Amino acid sequence: MPLHAQHRLAGSRCLNIVVLFSGLLLAVSLWASGATAADDGVFPVTVEHALGSTTIETAPQRIVTLGWNAEDIVLALGEVPIAMPRYSFFESGIFPWNEERLSGSSPVLLAGRNVDFEQVAALKPDLILATSSDIDDLTWNRLSTIAPTVAYRSGPFAADWKEQTQLVGMALGKSSAADQLIEGTRAFLGKIASENPQLRGRTFTFGTYFPGSGGVVVYLPSDPRVAALTDMGLRLSPGVEALAAANPDVPSVSVSLEQIDPIDADILIMWYGPGARAAAESQPLFNTLGAVKRGSYVALEDPVDVWSTSALSVLSIPYGFPRFVPRLVEAARRSQE
């Protein structure tokens, strides 16, 4: 095909994608803004989770979030946390999909991976949400002396966007509104799948690389980002399925570069921290993967791309997937060349 014809075809595809996602974003905004329509509002509520049982006596007014992106759901449900994690990849320390919803509010941003108990206690919270975190029994018990604390159900950093939304909705007394957010997000992903049939059945591997390491970290089916892609009709590569069968209790494994062949797929997706992409692509063995050689390889480097596909939520998915999916579609096309 002549080069100018290829450009026209690419432009047409881009226009179609823009029109599609404009419609999808409008739909998502409508159901997200109407999230308080069916509030339960009945307290006390008791939330069961992996570390115990937490009772919230009255509607929380001073909410602190720990770990990853519980604040997304709090904001989507019409509340504003008094404190939440700082995400250092962003200059403001705040996910861009939350900036507009925080207009006029300035929550305290909690730095560091480890919980600063004195800082949290000084905030005088009446609810602590750690629904996607790695807090253990000891940490949960100590936090619970400060305020009712809700952890994950599935496991450390294993809660997908649906589990997180359900837990936060229960804790805020807004289970019905949370269910609406879940259904809206499912519909959003379903519409992406139906409008992009070229993704259906394409195999994928989602991983990352850390400079200086001797292997690629590969995410397994229990990882939330893998589950979201299978919800869109993609299939995990057979090699990664075999890794999952051999490692049933973990969300990811490291595969040495010398044994990288089995993780090849129609589409390879890699997220990278600063400098990591160049380090990975300088490895000769990495470049032997079929997906890399034919260009059906999606490298996520921009913080928005990385976090909106890793820290999945009812807000990050509609914000980030309109950037992500066209790249998947292009990779799927190249996988068939």
C-alpha positions as CSV (number, residue, x, y, z in Angstrom):
1,M,0.0,0.0,0.0
2,P,1.4,3.5,-0.9
3,L,2.6,5.5,2.0
4,H,0.1,8.3,1.5
5,A,-2.8,5.8,1.5
6,Q,-1.5,4.3,4.7
7,H,-1.6,7.7,6.3
8,R,-5.2,8.3,5.2
9,L,-6.1,4.9,6.6
10,A,-4.4,5.7,9.9
11,G,-6.2,9.1,10.0
12,S,-9.5,7.5,9.4
13,R,-8.9,5.0,12.2
14,C,-7.9,7.8,14.6
15,L,-11.1,9.8,13.7
16,N,-13.3,6.7,14.4
17,I,-11.6,6.1,17.7
18,V,-12.0,9.7,18.8
19,V,-15.7,9.7,17.9
20,L,-16.1,6.4,19.8
21,F,-14.4,7.5,22.9
22,S,-16.1,10.9,23.0
23,G,-19.4,9.0,23.2
24,L,-18.1,6.6,25.8
25,L,-16.7,9.4,28.0
26,L,-20.0,11.2,27.9
27,A,-21.8,8.1,29.0
28,V,-19.3,7.5,31.8
29,S,-19.5,11.1,33.0
30,L,-23.3,10.8,33.2
31,W,-23.4,7.7,35.4
32,A,-20.4,8.8,37.5
33,S,-22.0,12.2,38.3
34,G,-25.3,10.5,39.2
35,A,-23.6,8.2,41.7
36,T,-25.6,9.5,44.7
37,A,-29.0,8.7,43.2
38,A,-29.5,5.5,45.2
39,D,-27.5,6.0,48.4
40,D,-28.3,3.6,51.2
41,G,-27.2,5.9,54.0
42,V,-27.9,3.5,56.8
43,F,-25.5,3.2,59.7
44,P,-23.9,1.5,61.5
45,V,-22.5,-0.7,58.7
46,T,-20.1,-3.6,59.1
47,V,-17.6,-4.5,56.4
48,E,-16.0,-7.9,56.3
49,H,-12.5,-8.1,54.8
50,A,-9.4,-10.2,54.9
51,L,-8.0,-8.8,58.1
52,G,-11.3,-8.8,60.1
53,S,-14.5,-7.0,60.6
54,T,-14.9,-3.3,60.7
55,T,-18.0,-1.4,61.9
56,I,-18.6,2.2,61.0
57,E,-21.1,3.7,63.4
58,T,-22.0,6.9,61.5
59,A,-21.5,8.4,58.1
60,P,-17.8,9.2,57.9
61,Q,-16.7,12.8,57.6
62,R,-12.9,12.6,57.9
63,I,-11.8,9.9,55.5
64,V,-8.1,8.9,55.0
65,T,-7.1,6.6,52.2
66,L,-3.9,4.5,52.2
67,G,-2.3,2.3,49.5
68,W,-3.5,2.8,45.9
69,N,-6.5,4.8,44.7
70,A,-9.2,4.2,47.2
71,E,-9.6,8.0,47.0
72,D,-10.8,7.5,43.3
73,I,-13.9,5.7,44.6
74,V,-14.4,8.1,47.5
75,L,-14.5,11.0,45.0
76,A,-16.6,9.2,42.5
77,L,-19.2,8.6,45.3
78,G,-19.3,12.4,46.0
79,E,-17.0,12.6,49.1
80,V,-13.6,14.2,49.6
81,P,-10.9,12.5,51.7
82,I,-9.0,14.7,54.2
83,A,-5.8,12.8,53.3
84,M,-4.7,10.4,50.6
85,P,-1.4,9.0,49.2
86,R,1.0,11.3,47.3
87,Y,1.9,9.8,43.8
88,S,5.4,11.1,43.1
89,F,5.2,10.5,39.4
90,F,2.9,13.5,39.1
91,E,4.0,17.0,39.9
92,S,0.9,17.7,42.0
93,G,1.2,14.3,43.7
94,I,-2.4,13.7,42.6
95,F,-3.8,11.4,39.8
96,P,-5.0,13.7,37.0
97,W,-8.5,12.0,36.9
98,N,-9.0,13.3,40.5
99,E,-7.7,16.8,40.0
100,E,-11.1,18.2,38.8
101,R,-13.1,16.5,41.5
102,L,-10.8,18.0,44.1
103,S,-11.3,21.5,42.9
104,G,-11.3,23.8,45.9
105,S,-10.2,21.0,48.3
106,S,-6.6,20.3,49.4
107,P,-6.3,16.9,51.1
108,V,-3.1,16.2,53.0
109,L,-0.9,14.1,50.7
110,L,0.8,11.2,52.6
111,A,4.3,10.5,51.4
112,G,6.1,7.2,51.6
113,R,5.2,3.6,51.3
114,N,5.1,2.9,55.0
115,V,2.3,4.1,57.2
116,D,3.2,7.0,59.4
117,F,0.9,6.2,62.4
118,E,1.5,9.5,64.2
119,Q,0.6,11.5,61.1
120,V,-2.5,9.5,60.5
121,A,-3.6,9.9,64.1
122,A,-3.0,13.6,64.0
123,L,-5.5,13.9,61.2
124,K,-8.2,12.6,63.5
125,P,-9.9,10.4,60.9
126,D,-13.2,8.7,61.4
127,L,-12.6,6.2,58.6
128,I,-9.4,4.7,57.1
129,L,-9.6,3.0,53.7
130,A,-6.8,0.6,52.7
131,T,-8.7,-1.5,50.2
132,S,-5.7,-1.8,47.8
133,S,-2.7,-1.9,50.0
134,D,-0.3,-4.4,51.6
135,I,-1.2,-3.7,55.3
136,D,-0.9,-6.7,57.5
137,D,-2.7,-7.7,60.7
138,L,-0.3,-5.8,62.9
139,T,-0.8,-2.6,60.9
140,W,-4.5,-3.0,60.6
141,N,-4.8,-3.5,64.4
142,R,-2.8,-0.4,65.1
143,L,-4.7,1.7,62.5
144,S,-8.0,0.4,64.0
145,T,-7.1,2.0,67.3
146,I,-7.1,5.4,65.5
147,A,-10.3,4.9,63.4
148,P,-12.3,2.1,61.8
149,T,-10.1,0.7,59.1
150,V,-11.2,-1.3,56.0
151,A,-8.7,-3.4,54.2
152,Y,-8.8,-5.6,51.1
153,R,-10.7,-8.9,50.8
154,S,-8.6,-10.7,48.2
155,G,-5.1,-10.1,49.3
156,P,-2.3,-7.5,49.4
157,F,-2.5,-5.2,46.3
158,A,-4.8,-7.9,44.7
159,A,-8.2,-6.1,45.0
160,D,-9.5,-5.3,41.5
161,W,-11.5,-2.2,40.8
162,K,-14.8,-4.0,41.4
163,E,-13.7,-5.2,44.9
164,Q,-12.4,-1.8,45.9
165,T,-15.6,-0.1,44.7
166,Q,-17.8,-2.5,46.7
167,L,-15.8,-2.1,49.9
168,V,-15.6,1.7,49.7
169,G,-19.3,1.9,48.8
170,M,-20.2,-0.3,51.9
171,A,-18.0,1.8,54.2
172,L,-19.5,5.0,53.1
173,G,-23.1,3.7,53.2
174,K,-23.4,4.0,49.5
175,S,-23.5,0.5,48.2
176,S,-26.2,1.1,45.7
177,A,-24.3,4.0,44.2
178,A,-21.1,1.9,44.1
179,D,-23.0,-0.8,42.3
180,Q,-24.0,1.8,39.7
181,L,-20.4,2.8,39.2
182,I,-19.4,-0.8,38.7
183,E,-22.1,-1.4,36.2
184,G,-21.2,1.7,34.3
185,T,-17.5,0.7,34.2
186,R,-18.4,-2.8,33.0
187,A,-20.6,-1.3,30.3
188,F,-17.7,1.0,29.3
189,L,-15.3,-1.9,29.0
190,G,-17.9,-4.0,27.2
191,K,-18.5,-1.3,24.6
192,I,-14.8,-1.0,24.0
193,A,-14.7,-4.7,23.3
194,S,-17.7,-4.6,21.0
195,E,-16.4,-1.6,19.1
196,N,-13.0,-3.2,18.7
197,P,-13.5,-6.8,17.6
198,Q,-10.0,-7.0,16.4
199,L,-8.9,-7.3,20.0
200,R,-11.1,-10.4,20.7
201,G,-9.0,-13.5,21.0
202,R,-5.7,-11.8,20.6
203,T,-3.2,-13.1,23.2
204,F,-1.3,-10.8,25.4
205,T,1.4,-10.6,28.1
206,F,1.5,-7.7,30.5
207,G,4.8,-7.1,32.3
208,T,7.5,-4.7,33.4
209,Y,11.3,-4.5,33.6
210,F,13.5,-3.1,36.3
211,P,17.0,-1.9,35.2
212,G,19.7,-4.2,36.5
213,S,17.4,-7.2,36.8
214,G,18.0,-10.3,34.8
215,G,14.4,-10.9,33.9
216,V,10.9,-9.6,33.1
217,V,8.2,-9.4,35.7
218,V,5.0,-10.9,34.2
219,Y,1.5,-10.4,35.6
220,L,-0.7,-13.4,36.1
221,P,-4.6,-13.7,36.0
222,S,-5.1,-12.6,39.6
223,D,-3.6,-9.2,38.8
224,P,-6.3,-6.6,38.3
225,R,-4.7,-5.2,35.1
226,V,-4.8,-8.6,33.5
227,A,-8.4,-9.2,34.5
228,A,-9.4,-5.9,32.9
229,L,-8.0,-6.9,29.5
230,T,-9.6,-10.3,29.6
231,D,-12.9,-8.6,30.3
232,M,-12.3,-6.8,27.0
233,G,-12.0,-10.1,25.1
234,L,-8.2,-10.5,25.0
235,R,-6.6,-13.8,26.1
236,L,-3.6,-14.4,28.3
237,S,-0.8,-15.9,26.3
238,P,-0.4,-19.7,26.7
239,G,3.0,-19.3,28.2
240,V,1.7,-17.0,30.9
241,E,-1.2,-19.3,31.6
242,A,1.3,-22.1,32.2
243,L,3.2,-19.8,34.6
244,A,-0.1,-19.1,36.5
245,A,-0.8,-22.8,36.8
246,A,2.6,-23.4,38.3
247,N,2.3,-20.3,40.6
248,P,-1.4,-20.2,41.7
249,D,-0.9,-18.0,44.7
250,V,0.9,-15.0,43.4
251,P,-0.1,-12.1,41.1
252,S,3.2,-12.0,39.2
253,V,6.4,-13.9,38.6
254,S,9.9,-13.0,37.2
255,V,11.0,-14.7,34.1
256,S,14.7,-14.7,33.3
257,L,15.7,-13.2,29.9
258,E,17.3,-16.5,29.0
259,Q,13.8,-18.2,29.3
260,I,11.7,-15.4,27.9
261,D,10.5,-17.2,24.7
262,P,7.3,-18.8,26.3
263,I,5.9,-15.4,27.3
264,D,5.7,-14.2,23.7
265,A,2.2,-13.2,22.6
266,D,0.3,-11.4,19.9
267,I,0.5,-8.2,22.0
268,L,3.2,-7.5,24.6
269,I,2.4,-4.7,27.0
270,M,5.2,-3.3,29.3
271,W,5.0,-0.5,31.8
272,Y,8.3,1.3,32.5
273,G,9.6,3.5,35.2
274,P,12.2,6.2,34.4
275,G,15.1,4.7,32.3
276,A,13.6,1.2,32.3
277,R,12.5,1.1,28.7
278,A,15.9,1.8,27.3
279,A,17.4,-0.7,29.7
280,A,15.0,-3.4,28.6
281,E,15.3,-2.7,24.9
282,S,19.1,-2.8,25.2
283,Q,18.9,-6.5,26.1
284,P,19.4,-8.6,23.0
285,L,17.2,-11.4,24.4
286,F,14.3,-9.1,24.9
287,N,14.4,-8.1,21.3
288,T,14.1,-11.7,20.2
289,L,10.4,-11.7,21.2
290,G,8.1,-11.8,18.2
291,A,5.9,-9.0,19.5
292,V,8.9,-6.7,19.8
293,K,10.2,-7.6,16.4
294,R,6.9,-7.0,14.5
295,G,6.0,-3.9,16.6
296,S,2.9,-5.4,18.3
297,Y,4.5,-4.1,21.5
298,V,2.9,-1.4,23.7
299,A,5.5,0.4,25.9
300,L,3.8,2.5,28.6
301,E,6.1,5.2,29.9
302,D,4.0,8.3,30.4
303,P,2.8,8.4,34.1
304,V,-0.8,8.8,33.0
305,D,-0.4,5.7,30.8
306,V,1.3,3.7,33.5
307,W,-1.0,4.5,36.3
308,S,-4.3,4.5,34.5
309,T,-3.6,0.9,33.4
310,S,-2.1,-0.2,36.7
311,A,-4.1,1.5,39.4
312,L,-7.5,0.7,37.9
313,S,-10.6,2.3,39.2
314,V,-14.0,3.6,38.1
315,L,-12.3,6.9,37.4
316,S,-8.9,5.8,36.0
317,I,-10.4,3.4,33.4
318,P,-12.6,6.0,31.6
319,Y,-9.7,8.5,31.9
320,G,-6.9,6.4,30.6
321,F,-8.3,3.7,28.4
322,P,-9.2,6.1,25.6
323,R,-5.4,6.6,25.3
324,F,-4.5,3.0,25.8
325,V,-7.0,1.1,23.6
326,P,-6.0,2.6,20.3
327,R,-2.5,1.4,20.9
328,L,-3.8,-2.1,21.7
329,V,-5.8,-2.0,18.4
330,E,-2.7,-0.9,16.4
331,A,-0.7,-3.7,18.1
332,A,-3.4,-6.2,17.3
333,R,-3.3,-5.1,13.6
334,R,0.5,-5.5,13.5
335,S,0.3,-8.9,15.1
336,Q,-1.6,-10.2,12.0
337,E,0.8,-8.8,9.4
